[in-house]
Each structure stands twice: as structure tokens, then as C-alpha cells.
Amino acid sequence: MSTPAPQAAAGNIATFNILHGFPEALVRGMRSSFLGDQDYHHLTQCETLDDVRLNLTETDYGDAIADFNAITPAVLQKAAIEKLVTEFKYLRTQSVEPLATFLDFITYEYMIENVMLLLKGALSGRDINELIEQCHPLGMFKESTMRSIPTFENSARGYADLYQTVLVDTPVGPYFAMFLQESSEHQGTDARHVLEEVEIEIIKSSLIKYWIEDFYHFVQKIGGETADIMGELLRVRADTNAINITLNSFGTPLNEPAMRSSDRKRLYPAVGHLYPAGTTELTEVSNEEELGRVLDLFPQYAAIWSMHASGGDKSIDDVFYERDVQSLELAFESQFHFGVFYAYAKLKEQEIRNLVWISECILQQQKDEINKFVPVFSFHSPWRGSKRR
């Protein structure tokens, strides 16, 4: 009698650990690798990048920078990202379905960013080797595929061939196909005439939209704690995209009345707390004042917008980063779900941004700005301040 294949389900408190206990234990153990308050304090007191390197040798980044006699912000960023990629790939090798597919979904975002980087670089005539060097390792395809993407002709036929011969075989190919199909239906033209008429950033926003929606529906099918926790993280991510798309459209053709109700509206994800009532209201927004009035209807975003509108030191991106770090940290407070893997990757991204910011401030002798970062798992975070007093 053969053993039946396990069903593709995340499981619950009784069954989760049968298939996913080991990788979850790994990622929760990796939480101890984050820099602590004392580490950040030492880094912000450094006078040179050599001091930064010496302080990092006492942290989990010691091995990653051991081979460098001197570091720059770019070198530090690359070493930190390679360390994250190594850890993420190890988690992926220890995973079975549906966790394996969940981890693959995380990498699709980086694939989209890499494709857009190569397309944008090709249009500006940049060197292919330089572009590939800037691509995120988690979103890499085969080298032959990466080198094929920028080699298309700058024409309608060339764009069509790019999808049909290269992108169709990549994991993000379906998103690209959806974009071409929707655009051709919307504009009433053949798909091969679409790409040359649309800016790269609009294409990227469309692909990210499809990825968020696809990821959201996947976690909802998994159900349980994963659907609750990861679903909330993706709803917030969708709302952030909708707000940023609206804000960034001001002063561009996307803010013209005809474009607002057609092209800009199509960029809003069909998930999130703002969908559908909020995104419908955003369609009519033409300036920051009107955007603020819409966000005032949603308590979770009214406070964020008021901080942006007050014109303080923090930009809206800074406030979003703080909100995201708080939400991602909370994912570690629950068990038996996949959201913790997404949270780990995104919190590591924030830590890498912190390291680059600190090193850049030291390099440019801007010590007055050095503390403007968002620490991860910090006892001094605003959302923990009341507990510490």
C-alpha cells in the first residue's frame, strides 16, 4: 500500500509542523540575526567606513564582509543582499508545497523589477553588463534570458517579440500577457502596438498590481492563519501602491481627467482596504488636497496623510516604512502561518536600507541626518514606547 501524497494545505495548530515546522523554525531563529539597538548605536557613532566595517564584524554580517579590506555603501549593500539571498534560497530548499510556491511568489516581485530595469536601461542605451549587475539576485533568470531582454528592437514588432520569445517562459510572463491583453482591449489596438505607447513605470505598476492580486488570491486559497496575516499584509501593500500611484501622478498626463478614469484607474489593485470604495474616490482626485479628503475617510491612513501634509521631517515614504516595519514585526508574534517568511525578507530589506543610509551619511559627513532610519525589532520603536515607560 503506497503512502498517499500530502495535500497542499498549510495546516493548523495540529498539522502545520508536519510539513512546515522545520523551515518555520529556521526563519524564526534567523530573527536573532537582526541588528540590535546597541549595534545601531555603535554604527551611528562611527567616523569612517572602516569603523563601520569593524563594528559589523561583531554582528551577523561579519562573514559577509570578511573578505573586504575596505567597504563603500554599494559594497556593503551588495554583501548584505547576497547574505539575504543565501538565507532565502536555503529556506526555499527546505520547503514543500504550498510553502515552496509561497516563497516563489515573493521572488516574482524582484523578477518584475529586474525586467523593468533591463527594459528601461535598454531604451536609454546603457551597457547590458552594468544593468545585470544592478539586478536583484532574487529576481534573476538564466543569464541567456537576462541578456535577451534588452536586445529587442525599439519598435512595436520588437516589443511583441520580446514577450513571445523571452518573457513568455518566465514566471512573470502571465502578468505581462495580462497587461498586453488589457491594454490592447482598452485602446482597441493590437497587442504589439501597446508597449511603445506606454511608459515603463506604468508597465511596472500594472505588473505589480497583477502580482499583488495573484499573491492575495493564492494566500486566501491556503486559508487559516496565513490567509489572515499575509492577507492583511498584502491588503496594506495594495493600498500603499494605490496611494503612491495617485500621489505620483500629479503633474503628469495620468492626472488629466480622461486619463484618471481610464489609465490611472486600471493601475489600482483590486484588493485592499481602499478597494472598491476608496479606489473609486481616488479616480476623481486631482491634487493633494483632494487626496487628503479621501484618505480622511479611512482611519488607518488619515494619520499617515496628516503627517505628510504637516510638512515635517518625515516623507510619506518614511511613514509607510515605519507602518510596514510594525506590521511585519507583528507577523512574528503568531505561529503556524507563512507570513513570517515574507516578513523576514522585507524586514531584512529595511535593515539593508538602514545600513546604506548610515554608511552614506558617514561618507558624506552628514551626521545630523544619520538617525533618520527605521530600526527593526527595536525597543525604542514608537509603537513600543508606551510599554517601555
N, C-alpha and C positions, 0 to 999 in steps of 0.2 A: 504494500500500500504506500503510495507516494505521499509526501508531505504537501499539503495544499499551499499554494503561493499566498503570501501575506497580502491582505487587502491594503490598498493605497489610502490609508487613513492616518491622521496624526495621532489618534488615540486620546485617552483621557487619563485621569489620575491612576487608573488601574492598569492601563495597557501602554501608555506613552513610552515608558522606558524599555519596552521590549525591543523596539526598533531604533529609537532616537535618544535613548538615555546617555550613551557614550558621547556623541557629538555635543549634546547639550551640556554635559559635564565639562567637556573641553572648553566650550565658549564661556561658560561661567567661570572657569578657572582663569581664562585669559583676562577677565576683568581686573585681576591683580596687576596686570602689566601697564595699566594706565598711569600716567604721571600724577603724583600727589601734590597737595598744596605746598609741601616743603620743596619738592622738585621745582615747581614753578617759581617759588620764591628765590631759590638759588639761581635759576636761569635769568630772572629779571635783574639780578644783581651783577651779572657778568658785564665786563667791559669790552671784551673782544670775542670773536667767534671761536678762538682757541679755548677760551674759558667755557664757552657753551659746550664744545666737544668734550672737555674734561668732565664737566658736570653730567653729561649724558652717558658717560662710560659707567656711571654708578646706577644707571636705570636699565630698563628692559631694552633700550636702544643701543646698549654697549656693543653687542656683537655686530649690529648693523653698520656701525660707523668705525669699527675697529681697524679697518684697512685704510682709513683716510688719515693722512697726516695733518691735513687742514680741510676745513669744510666751508662751504658757501650756503646760502639759503637754498639754492637749487639742488646742490649735492645732498643736503640734509633732507629735503623733500623727497628726492628720488629714493634715498636709502630707506626712509620711513615707509614710503609707498610699497617698495619691494618687500619689506618686512610684513606689511599688512597682506599683500598678495600671497606670500608664502603661507601665512597662517590661514587665510581664507581657503586656499587650494587644499590644504591639509584637512580642513573641516569638510570640504566637498568630497574628498576621497573616503571619508569615514561615514558618509551619508547614504541612505537608501531612500526610495520613494516613499512619500511625496516630498521629503525634505530636500532631496537632490534637485528636483525641479524648482523648488522654492529658492535655493541658493543660485540656481541658474538664472532665475528671474532677476535677482539682484545684479547680476553681471550685464543684463541686457541694457540697463541704463548707460553703463560705460561704453558698450558697443555703439549705441546711438551717438554718444558724444564723440567717439573716435571717428565714426563715419562722417559726421558733420565737420569735424576738424579737417579731415582729409579733403572733403569737398570744398570747403571754404579756402583752404590753403592752395588747392589746385587752381581755383578761379583767380587767385592773386599771384600765381606763378611761383610759389615757394618750393624749395627743394624737398623732394619726397623723403629723403633720409632724415631731414630735420623734422618733418611732420610726424613720421613714425616714432621718432624719439620722444615727441611730446604726447603721444597717445597713452592712455591709461592701460597698464598691464592687464587689468581685469577685463578689459573690453577688446582684447586683441584677437584677431582671426589668424589664419595661416598667413605667413609672410607673403606668399604669392597673391592672396586675396587683398591684403593691405596695400600692396604695390599696384594692384589692378585698379583700385578705386579712383585714384587721381589721374588715371591715364585716359579717361574718356575725352571725346571731342567736346568742345564747348559749343554744343548745338543741341537741338531738340532730339535728333537721332542719337547723339552721343549719350544723353541722359537716359533715354529709353534702353539703350544697350547696356548701360551701367547696371540697371536693375535686372534686366533679363539674363545677363551673363554672370554677374557677380553677386549682387545683394540678394537675389532670389534664393541662394543657397545658404544664407546666413540666418541665425536665429531671429534677427530683426527684420528679415525680408518680409514677413507678413504685415508688419506695421507700415513698411514702405509701400507695399501693394495697396493697403487700405488708404493711405494718403493719396496715391495716384488715382485710385478709383473715385474717392470722394471729391477730389479736386476737378477731375475730368467731368463728373456729373454736375458739379456746381457751376463750372464755367462753360459746360456744353462743348468741350473740345476733346480731341483725342488725348490719351494719357501722355503721349510722348511730347506734347506741347506744354505740359504743365510746369515742369521743373524750371525751365528757362524764364518763366514769368513770375516765379515766387522767390522771395529772399530766403537765404539759407536758414536764418533764425526762425522764420515761420515754419519751415520744414521741420526743424528740430523741435519746436513747440508742439507740432502735430504728432510727431513720433513719440515724444514723451507722454503726450495725452493718451495715445493708444496703449502705451506700455503701462501707465498707471491703471487704466481701466481693465486691461487684461490681467494684471497682477492682482487687482482688487477682486475680480470675479474668481480667480484661482483660490485665493485665501478664503473666500466665502464658501467655496465648494469643500474646502478642507474642514471648515466648521470648528466648533469648540473654542478654546481659548485663543487659538491662532486667528480665527475669524474676528473675534472681539478686539484683541490687542493690535494685531497687524492691520486689521481693517480700519481701526481708528488712526493709526499712523499714516495710512495711505489716503484716508479722507482729508486729513490735515495737509498732507503733501499736495493733494489736488487743489485744495483751497488756496494754498500758497502760490501755486502756479497761476491760478485764475487772477489773483490779486496782482501778481507781478506782471502778467501779460497786460492787464488793464493799465497799470501804472506806467509801464514802459512804452505803451502805445501812444501816450500823449505826445503831440508834436510830430507824429508820423502819419503816413497815409492810412494806417489802421484806425485812426481816430476820426476819420471822415464819416459822416452819417451813414453813407451807403456801405462802407467797409465795416462799421461797427456791428451792424445787424447781420452781416454775412461772414466775412473772413475772420473777424476777431471772435465772433460768437462760436465759430467752429473750433477754436483753439481751447475753449474751456472744457476740462474733463467732465464727463457725465457721471461723476461720483463726488462725494464730499458734503460737508455741511452747508455749503453755499448752493449746491445743486438741488433742485432746479430754480427755486425762487430767487436766490441771490445772484446766480449767473444770468438770469433773465434781466434783473435790475442792472447788472454790470454792463449789459449790452448797450444800455442807453447812456452810460456815464461818458462825459466828455472832458472832465477836468478833475483835479484832486479834491475840490470841494464836494462835488457830486459823489465821488468815490467814498469820501468820508461819511456822507449821509447814508450810503448803502451799508457800509460796514458797521455803522452805529446800530443797525438792526440786529446785529449778531454779537452778543456779549463777548464771545471768545476773541473777537477781532476788533471790537471797539477800543479796548485798552491799548492794543498794539498800534492801531492807527493814531490814537491820541498822542502816543509817544513820538511817532513820526511827525505828526503835524505840529508838535510843540517846537520843533526845530532844535532839539537838544543835541548832545554829542553822538547819540546813537542813531544810525540809519535804520530804515525798516528792515534791512537785511540783518543787521545786528540783533534786532529784537526777535526776528524769526529764528536766528541761530540759538538764542537763549531759550526760546519756547521749544525748539526741536530737541535741544540737549535735555531739558527737563522731561519731555515725553519719552525720549529714548532711554533715559536712565530708569524711568518707571517700568519699562519693559523687563528690566532685570528683577523686578520685585515680584513677578508672577512666575509660575513654573508650568511645565507641560505645554509649551507653545513654541512656534518657530520665530516669533517676532524678535526674540533675543538675538538671533543671528543677524538680522537686518540692523538692529540697534547697535550691535558691536561694530559692524562695518562703518556705519555712519558716525558713531562716536569717535572711532579711530580717525576718520576723515577730519573731524573737528579738531582733534588733538594735533594732527599734522598741520592744519591751518594755524593753530596756536604756535607751533614750533617755528613755522616760516615767518609768522608775524614778529615774534620775539627776535629772531635772528636778523630780520630785515631792519628792525628798529635799532638794534645794536650796530649793524653795519653802517647805517645812515646817521648814527648818533642822534636818534630821536627818542631818547629815554623817557621823555614826558608822555609819549604815546604807548609805551611798552606794555602797560597793564590793560590795554583795550582788547582783551581776548576773552573767550568763554571757556573756563576750565571745565573738565569732565569729572564727575563724581567728587566735586569739591565740597568741603564742609562749609565753605563761605558763600556758596551759591545763594542768590536772593530767595529762592523757594525753600531753602533750609535755614535761613536766617532766624526765623521766629522760633525754631526748635533749639537753636544754639543759645538764645538769650535766656 
